[in-house]
Amino acid sequence: MSDVLAPFRLDGRVAIVTGASSGLGAHFARVLAEAGADVAVGARRAAGLEAAADAVRAAGRRCVAVPTDVADDEACARLVEEAVSGLGRLDVLVNNAGIGYAARAEKDDAGQAARLFDVNLLGAYQMAVHAGRAMIAGGRGGSVVNIASSLGLTTGHLPEAPYSASKAGLLGLTRDLAAQWSGRRGIRVNALAPGYFASEMTTEVLAHEAGLAAVSGQNAMGRVGRVEELTGPLLLLASDAGSYITGTTLCVDGGWAMH
């Protein structure tokens, strides 16, 4: 009998996860390792980065940890170079690094918004470009998973125009890179769009009863997501299980985007 779960395995593959020092990024790095991949982790905060690397190694996989600010193109190139030189190849990029804040547009600060776009959109593009070059050079294709948000498809209850715009832009980036790379280069590019999950970025909202009620009340399932509910969707897009999926956005948001 064939193993129906075998296509979800990543044995012999190498992945990069950005923003891996906490929250969803740390979870993604651990999941990829448990699925068999060696993992390069990148993030700005060194302490959290080492903890993520320890979790990968605890799963029995090799890991390189590279302090990385994805807004810096040279740092993006260095992360990819160290992944390839240290782990031998590159097959998967999980473009997870991101920042967010809430502010009324008429009171927003242009510098703060520019920094957000530099990280969330330009940083994702820069990482994809360097990773794509490495995958093309390797000749085996690969998978890019851009971590977007359901707020890239619809609005939320907070004033987050720059964040929502950056995630909507990431969906457009996903489609265009998929069109460029999927057929000719064998690189699938997809977006994973979580709704509200308990993480460092959502702590302030979910810590207040009114915020939690607003988040829970706006999706069909009436609750926030559990981080393990992103495990299957991530592996689907990263592995051969999703070999005929490209240019798409997979929402894991409890039905938030229906609104």
BALOBA-1460 file (C-alpha; in Angstrom, 3 decimals):
// residues 259
<rec num="1" residu="m" x="0.000" y="0.000" z="0.000"/>
<rec num="2" residu="s" x="1.362" y="3.426" z="-0.917"/>
<rec num="3" residu="d" x="1.936" y="6.040" z="1.752"/>
<rec num="4" residu="v" x="-0.617" y="8.743" z="1.006"/>
<rec num="5" residu="l" x="1.243" y="11.173" z="3.275"/>
<rec num="6" residu="a" x="4.583" y="10.729" z="1.507"/>
<rec num="7" residu="p" x="4.103" y="13.742" z="-0.832"/>
<rec num="8" residu="f" x="3.953" y="16.010" z="2.231"/>
<rec num="9" residu="r" x="7.455" y="14.950" z="3.313"/>
<rec num="10" residu="l" x="10.451" y="17.227" z="2.713"/>
<rec num="11" residu="d" x="13.259" y="14.731" z="3.230"/>
<rec num="12" residu="g" x="16.443" y="15.860" z="1.505"/>
<rec num="13" residu="r" x="15.095" y="19.389" z="0.957"/>
<rec num="14" residu="v" x="16.405" y="22.688" z="2.282"/>
<rec num="15" residu="a" x="14.132" y="25.534" z="3.342"/>
<rec num="16" residu="i" x="14.552" y="29.146" z="4.432"/>
<rec num="17" residu="v" x="12.141" y="30.776" z="6.873"/>
<rec num="18" residu="t" x="12.335" y="34.524" z="7.461"/>
<rec num="19" residu="g" x="10.948" y="36.172" z="10.565"/>
<rec num="20" residu="a" x="11.717" y="32.917" z="12.348"/>
<rec num="21" residu="s" x="12.558" y="34.307" z="15.780"/>
<rec num="22" residu="s" x="9.000" y="34.129" z="17.153"/>
<rec num="23" residu="g" x="5.343" y="33.436" z="16.465"/>
<rec num="24" residu="l" x="4.329" y="31.874" z="13.182"/>
<rec num="25" residu="g" x="7.858" y="31.926" z="11.775"/>
<rec num="26" residu="a" x="9.254" y="29.842" z="14.628"/>
<rec num="27" residu="h" x="6.369" y="27.404" z="14.173"/>
<rec num="28" residu="f" x="6.954" y="27.170" z="10.410"/>
<rec num="29" residu="a" x="10.660" y="26.425" z="10.882"/>
<rec num="30" residu="r" x="9.887" y="23.625" z="13.324"/>
<rec num="31" residu="v" x="7.179" y="22.146" z="11.067"/>
<rec num="32" residu="l" x="9.484" y="22.048" z="8.040"/>
<rec num="33" residu="a" x="12.173" y="20.351" z="10.120"/>
<rec num="34" residu="e" x="9.736" y="17.762" z="11.437"/>
<rec num="35" residu="a" x="8.693" y="17.089" z="7.826"/>
<rec num="36" residu="g" x="12.338" y="16.280" z="7.036"/>
<rec num="37" residu="a" x="13.849" y="19.522" z="5.750"/>
<rec num="38" residu="d" x="17.073" y="21.160" z="6.824"/>
<rec num="39" residu="v" x="16.260" y="24.778" z="7.592"/>
<rec num="40" residu="a" x="17.991" y="28.146" z="7.434"/>
<rec num="41" residu="v" x="16.338" y="30.648" z="9.742"/>
<rec num="42" residu="g" x="16.605" y="34.412" z="9.449"/>
<rec num="43" residu="a" x="15.351" y="37.217" z="11.698"/>
<rec num="44" residu="r" x="16.519" y="40.463" z="13.247"/>
<rec num="45" residu="r" x="16.498" y="39.296" z="16.866"/>
<rec num="46" residu="a" x="19.440" y="37.047" z="17.650"/>
<rec num="47" residu="a" x="18.089" y="35.459" z="20.846"/>
<rec num="48" residu="g" x="14.858" y="34.266" z="19.305"/>
<rec num="49" residu="l" x="16.725" y="33.169" z="16.207"/>
<rec num="50" residu="e" x="18.938" y="30.820" z="18.196"/>
<rec num="51" residu="a" x="15.896" y="29.362" z="19.932"/>
<rec num="52" residu="a" x="14.340" y="28.643" z="16.533"/>
<rec num="53" residu="a" x="17.590" y="27.016" z="15.384"/>
<rec num="54" residu="d" x="17.647" y="24.856" z="18.515"/>
<rec num="55" residu="a" x="14.104" y="23.656" z="17.757"/>
<rec num="56" residu="v" x="15.126" y="22.665" z="14.226"/>
<rec num="57" residu="r" x="18.132" y="20.743" z="15.527"/>
<rec num="58" residu="a" x="15.985" y="19.093" z="18.191"/>
<rec num="59" residu="a" x="13.924" y="17.660" z="15.327"/>
<rec num="60" residu="g" x="17.103" y="16.015" z="14.044"/>
<rec num="61" residu="r" x="17.732" y="18.401" z="11.171"/>
<rec num="62" residu="r" x="20.609" y="20.689" z="10.262"/>
<rec num="63" residu="c" x="20.163" y="24.426" z="10.686"/>
<rec num="64" residu="v" x="21.975" y="27.663" z="9.960"/>
<rec num="65" residu="a" x="20.860" y="30.847" z="11.695"/>
<rec num="66" residu="v" x="21.580" y="34.168" z="9.984"/>
<rec num="67" residu="p" x="20.641" y="37.540" z="11.513"/>
<rec num="68" residu="t" x="18.613" y="39.137" z="8.733"/>
<rec num="69" residu="d" x="16.688" y="42.346" z="8.154"/>
<rec num="70" residu="v" x="14.798" y="41.605" z="4.933"/>
<rec num="71" residu="a" x="14.541" y="45.338" z="4.185"/>
<rec num="72" residu="d" x="18.293" y="45.144" z="3.475"/>
<rec num="73" residu="d" x="18.889" y="43.531" z="0.075"/>
<rec num="74" residu="e" x="22.447" y="42.535" z="0.976"/>
<rec num="75" residu="a" x="21.160" y="40.773" z="4.091"/>
<rec num="76" residu="c" x="18.647" y="38.845" z="1.959"/>
<rec num="77" residu="a" x="21.424" y="37.766" z="-0.413"/>
<rec num="78" residu="r" x="23.579" y="36.692" z="2.532"/>
<rec num="79" residu="l" x="20.802" y="34.543" z="4.039"/>
<rec num="80" residu="v" x="20.341" y="32.691" z="0.749"/>
<rec num="81" residu="e" x="24.075" y="32.302" z="0.224"/>
<rec num="82" residu="e" x="24.609" y="30.890" z="3.713"/>
<rec num="83" residu="a" x="21.664" y="28.525" z="3.322"/>
<rec num="84" residu="v" x="23.099" y="27.119" z="0.099"/>
<rec num="85" residu="s" x="26.711" y="26.997" z="1.280"/>
<rec num="86" residu="g" x="25.850" y="25.585" z="4.699"/>
<rec num="87" residu="l" x="23.078" y="23.157" z="3.746"/>
<rec num="88" residu="g" x="23.902" y="22.375" z="0.127"/>
<rec num="89" residu="r" x="20.878" y="23.585" z="-1.847"/>
<rec num="90" residu="l" x="17.616" y="25.520" z="-1.644"/>
<rec num="91" residu="d" x="14.137" y="24.147" z="-2.317"/>
<rec num="92" residu="v" x="11.665" y="26.147" z="-0.232"/>
<rec num="93" residu="l" x="11.355" y="29.781" z="0.830"/>
<rec num="94" residu="v" x="8.803" y="30.762" z="3.455"/>
<rec num="95" residu="n" x="8.577" y="34.537" z="3.204"/>
<rec num="96" residu="n" x="7.255" y="35.177" z="6.694"/>
<rec num="97" residu="a" x="9.025" y="38.325" z="7.958"/>
<rec num="98" residu="g" x="6.566" y="41.128" z="8.578"/>
<rec num="99" residu="i" x="5.603" y="43.980" z="10.855"/>
<rec num="100" residu="g" x="2.315" y="45.743" z="11.527"/>
<rec num="101" residu="y" x="0.687" y="48.557" z="13.436"/>
<rec num="102" residu="a" x="-2.680" y="50.246" z="13.701"/>
<rec num="103" residu="a" x="-3.131" y="53.980" z="13.067"/>
<rec num="104" residu="r" x="-5.787" y="56.231" z="11.616"/>
<rec num="105" residu="a" x="-4.596" y="57.304" z="8.174"/>
<rec num="106" residu="e" x="-4.944" y="61.002" z="8.969"/>
<rec num="107" residu="k" x="-2.678" y="60.519" z="11.997"/>
<rec num="108" residu="d" x="-0.182" y="58.087" z="10.474"/>
<rec num="109" residu="d" x="3.527" y="58.709" z="10.109"/>
<rec num="110" residu="a" x="4.966" y="58.390" z="6.607"/>
<rec num="111" residu="g" x="8.270" y="57.048" z="7.895"/>
<rec num="112" residu="q" x="6.562" y="54.302" z="9.856"/>
<rec num="113" residu="a" x="4.488" y="53.330" z="6.821"/>
<rec num="114" residu="a" x="7.581" y="53.299" z="4.591"/>
<rec num="115" residu="r" x="9.382" y="50.976" z="6.997"/>
<rec num="116" residu="l" x="6.407" y="48.613" z="6.958"/>
<rec num="117" residu="f" x="6.376" y="48.465" z="3.147"/>
<rec num="118" residu="d" x="10.139" y="47.949" z="3.106"/>
<rec num="119" residu="v" x="9.779" y="44.862" z="5.298"/>
<rec num="120" residu="n" x="6.432" y="43.387" z="4.266"/>
<rec num="121" residu="l" x="6.558" y="43.908" z="0.507"/>
<rec num="122" residu="l" x="9.991" y="44.969" z="-0.714"/>
<rec num="123" residu="g" x="11.656" y="42.550" z="1.707"/>
<rec num="124" residu="a" x="9.509" y="39.671" z="0.477"/>
<rec num="125" residu="y" x="10.334" y="40.541" z="-3.124"/>
<rec num="126" residu="q" x="14.053" y="40.744" z="-2.426"/>
<rec num="127" residu="m" x="14.037" y="37.392" z="-0.640"/>
<rec num="128" residu="a" x="12.068" y="35.802" z="-3.481"/>
<rec num="129" residu="v" x="14.479" y="37.169" z="-6.094"/>
<rec num="130" residu="h" x="17.580" y="35.809" z="-4.341"/>
<rec num="131" residu="a" x="15.905" y="32.506" z="-3.530"/>
<rec num="132" residu="g" x="14.608" y="32.193" z="-7.072"/>
<rec num="133" residu="r" x="18.093" y="32.698" z="-8.487"/>
<rec num="134" residu="a" x="19.444" y="29.951" z="-6.212"/>
<rec num="135" residu="m" x="16.627" y="27.573" z="-7.157"/>
<rec num="136" residu="i" x="17.171" y="28.251" z="-10.869"/>
<rec num="137" residu="a" x="20.906" y="27.665" z="-10.480"/>
<rec num="138" residu="g" x="20.166" y="24.402" z="-8.662"/>
<rec num="139" residu="g" x="18.046" y="23.192" z="-11.568"/>
<rec num="140" residu="r" x="15.460" y="21.409" z="-9.401"/>
<rec num="141" residu="g" x="12.786" y="24.077" z="-9.125"/>
<rec num="142" residu="g" x="11.248" y="24.795" z="-5.763"/>
<rec num="143" residu="s" x="8.451" y="26.456" z="-3.848"/>
<rec num="144" residu="v" x="7.995" y="29.979" z="-2.524"/>
<rec num="145" residu="v" x="5.317" y="30.468" z="0.131"/>
<rec num="146" residu="n" x="4.531" y="34.112" z="0.832"/>
<rec num="147" residu="i" x="2.856" y="34.618" z="4.203"/>
<rec num="148" residu="a" x="0.163" y="37.158" z="3.487"/>
<rec num="149" residu="s" x="-3.011" y="37.839" z="5.479"/>
<rec num="150" residu="s" x="-6.748" y="37.709" z="5.012"/>
<rec num="151" residu="l" x="-6.507" y="41.494" z="5.483"/>
<rec num="152" residu="g" x="-4.979" y="41.560" z="2.010"/>
<rec num="153" residu="l" x="-8.411" y="40.454" z="0.747"/>
<rec num="154" residu="t" x="-10.801" y="42.270" z="3.053"/>
<rec num="155" residu="t" x="-10.807" y="44.823" z="5.851"/>
<rec num="156" residu="g" x="-10.651" y="44.235" z="9.586"/>
<rec num="157" residu="h" x="-11.908" y="46.128" z="12.586"/>
<rec num="158" residu="l" x="-8.678" y="48.109" z="13.086"/>
<rec num="159" residu="p" x="-7.297" y="50.994" z="10.973"/>
<rec num="160" residu="e" x="-4.396" y="49.190" z="9.283"/>
<rec num="161" residu="a" x="-4.194" y="50.676" z="5.787"/>
<rec num="162" residu="p" x="-0.430" y="50.221" z="5.236"/>
<rec num="163" residu="y" x="-0.475" y="46.655" z="6.578"/>
<rec num="164" residu="s" x="-3.518" y="45.670" z="4.506"/>
<rec num="165" residu="a" x="-2.039" y="47.322" z="1.407"/>
<rec num="166" residu="s" x="1.297" y="45.542" z="1.877"/>
<rec num="167" residu="k" x="-0.444" y="42.179" z="2.124"/>
<rec num="168" residu="a" x="-2.630" y="42.908" z="-0.899"/>
<rec num="169" residu="g" x="0.561" y="43.793" z="-2.762"/>
<rec num="170" residu="l" x="2.077" y="40.493" z="-1.671"/>
<rec num="171" residu="l" x="-0.818" y="38.666" z="-3.338"/>
<rec num="172" residu="g" x="-0.083" y="40.482" z="-6.595"/>
<rec num="173" residu="l" x="3.594" y="39.665" z="-6.243"/>
<rec num="174" residu="t" x="2.677" y="36.015" z="-5.723"/>
<rec num="175" residu="r" x="0.646" y="35.850" z="-8.929"/>
<rec num="176" residu="d" x="3.254" y="37.551" z="-11.100"/>
<rec num="177" residu="l" x="6.205" y="35.517" z="-9.827"/>
<rec num="178" residu="a" x="4.148" y="32.351" z="-10.346"/>
<rec num="179" residu="a" x="3.492" y="33.397" z="-13.928"/>
<rec num="180" residu="q" x="7.200" y="34.042" z="-14.487"/>
<rec num="181" residu="w" x="8.678" y="30.990" z="-12.791"/>
<rec num="182" residu="s" x="6.241" y="28.083" z="-12.601"/>
<rec num="183" residu="g" x="6.371" y="26.742" z="-16.133"/>
<rec num="184" residu="r" x="9.832" y="27.726" z="-17.327"/>
<rec num="185" residu="r" x="11.667" y="27.382" z="-14.027"/>
<rec num="186" residu="g" x="9.653" y="24.852" z="-12.062"/>
<rec num="187" residu="i" x="9.267" y="27.209" z="-9.111"/>
<rec num="188" residu="r" x="5.770" y="27.321" z="-7.656"/>
<rec num="189" residu="v" x="4.787" y="30.548" z="-5.889"/>
<rec num="190" residu="n" x="1.770" y="30.712" z="-3.591"/>
<rec num="191" residu="a" x="0.465" y="32.789" z="-0.717"/>
<rec num="192" residu="l" x="-0.751" y="31.528" z="2.640"/>
<rec num="193" residu="a" x="-3.169" y="34.036" z="4.147"/>
<rec num="194" residu="p" x="-3.809" y="33.505" z="7.872"/>
<rec num="195" residu="g" x="-6.550" y="35.279" z="9.722"/>
<rec num="196" residu="y" x="-6.097" y="36.117" z="13.403"/>
<rec num="197" residu="f" x="-3.844" y="33.701" z="15.258"/>
<rec num="198" residu="a" x="-2.332" y="34.131" z="18.702"/>
<rec num="199" residu="s" x="1.130" y="35.537" z="18.008"/>
<rec num="200" residu="e" x="3.394" y="38.371" z="19.045"/>
<rec num="201" residu="m" x="1.866" y="40.639" z="16.402"/>
<rec num="202" residu="t" x="-1.718" y="40.080" z="17.612"/>
<rec num="203" residu="t" x="-1.029" y="40.074" z="21.358"/>
<rec num="204" residu="e" x="-2.264" y="43.627" z="21.942"/>
<rec num="205" residu="v" x="-5.548" y="43.041" z="20.108"/>
<rec num="206" residu="l" x="-6.339" y="39.645" z="21.597"/>
<rec num="207" residu="a" x="-5.364" y="40.646" z="25.143"/>
<rec num="208" residu="h" x="-8.443" y="42.852" z="25.431"/>
<rec num="209" residu="e" x="-11.920" y="41.405" z="25.734"/>
<rec num="210" residu="a" x="-13.341" y="43.836" z="23.172"/>
<rec num="211" residu="g" x="-10.599" y="43.032" z="20.658"/>
<rec num="212" residu="l" x="-11.002" y="39.288" z="21.088"/>
<rec num="213" residu="a" x="-14.779" y="39.598" z="20.737"/>
<rec num="214" residu="a" x="-14.427" y="41.675" z="17.571"/>
<rec num="215" residu="v" x="-12.007" y="39.216" z="16.001"/>
<rec num="216" residu="s" x="-14.034" y="36.156" z="16.981"/>
<rec num="217" residu="g" x="-17.318" y="37.720" z="15.961"/>
<rec num="218" residu="q" x="-16.237" y="38.588" z="12.433"/>
<rec num="219" residu="n" x="-15.364" y="35.098" z="11.245"/>
<rec num="220" residu="a" x="-17.678" y="32.179" z="10.604"/>
<rec num="221" residu="m" x="-16.015" y="29.879" z="13.137"/>
<rec num="222" residu="g" x="-16.306" y="32.357" z="15.996"/>
<rec num="223" residu="r" x="-12.748" y="32.033" z="17.325"/>
<rec num="224" residu="v" x="-9.114" y="32.843" z="16.635"/>
<rec num="225" residu="g" x="-6.943" y="30.265" z="14.929"/>
<rec num="226" residu="r" x="-4.624" y="27.784" z="16.603"/>
<rec num="227" residu="v" x="-1.095" y="27.834" z="15.236"/>
<rec num="228" residu="e" x="-1.150" y="24.101" z="14.493"/>
<rec num="229" residu="e" x="-4.008" y="24.772" z="12.067"/>
<rec num="230" residu="l" x="-1.432" y="26.332" z="9.741"/>
<rec num="231" residu="t" x="0.724" y="23.189" z="9.675"/>
<rec num="232" residu="g" x="-1.170" y="21.299" z="6.968"/>
<rec num="233" residu="p" x="-1.680" y="24.315" z="4.699"/>
<rec num="234" residu="l" x="2.013" y="25.215" z="4.902"/>
<rec num="235" residu="l" x="3.133" y="21.685" z="4.047"/>
<rec num="236" residu="l" x="0.642" y="21.490" z="1.185"/>
<rec num="237" residu="l" x="2.133" y="24.566" z="-0.474"/>
<rec num="238" residu="a" x="5.774" y="23.788" z="0.351"/>
<rec num="239" residu="s" x="5.846" y="20.093" z="-0.605"/>
<rec num="240" residu="d" x="5.136" y="17.903" z="-3.615"/>
<rec num="241" residu="a" x="1.598" y="17.456" z="-2.290"/>
<rec num="242" residu="g" x="0.902" y="20.840" z="-3.884"/>
<rec num="243" residu="s" x="2.775" y="20.152" z="-7.117"/>
<rec num="244" residu="y" x="-0.082" y="21.466" z="-9.295"/>
<rec num="245" residu="i" x="-0.827" y="24.536" z="-7.161"/>
<rec num="246" residu="t" x="0.723" y="27.864" z="-8.106"/>
<rec num="247" residu="g" x="-0.258" y="31.513" z="-8.166"/>
<rec num="248" residu="t" x="-3.005" y="30.984" z="-5.625"/>
<rec num="249" residu="t" x="-3.873" y="32.315" z="-2.176"/>
<rec num="250" residu="l" x="-4.879" y="29.818" z="0.483"/>
<rec num="251" residu="c" x="-6.887" y="31.502" z="3.248"/>
<rec num="252" residu="v" x="-6.747" y="29.947" z="6.697"/>
<rec num="253" residu="d" x="-8.903" y="32.448" z="8.523"/>
<rec num="254" residu="g" x="-12.008" y="30.761" z="9.912"/>
<rec num="255" residu="g" x="-14.073" y="32.406" z="7.186"/>
<rec num="256" residu="w" x="-12.948" y="35.990" z="7.823"/>
<rec num="257" residu="a" x="-12.493" y="36.808" z="4.114"/>
<rec num="258" residu="m" x="-16.133" y="35.900" z="3.385"/>
<rec num="259" residu="h" x="-17.022" y="39.247" z="4.939"/>
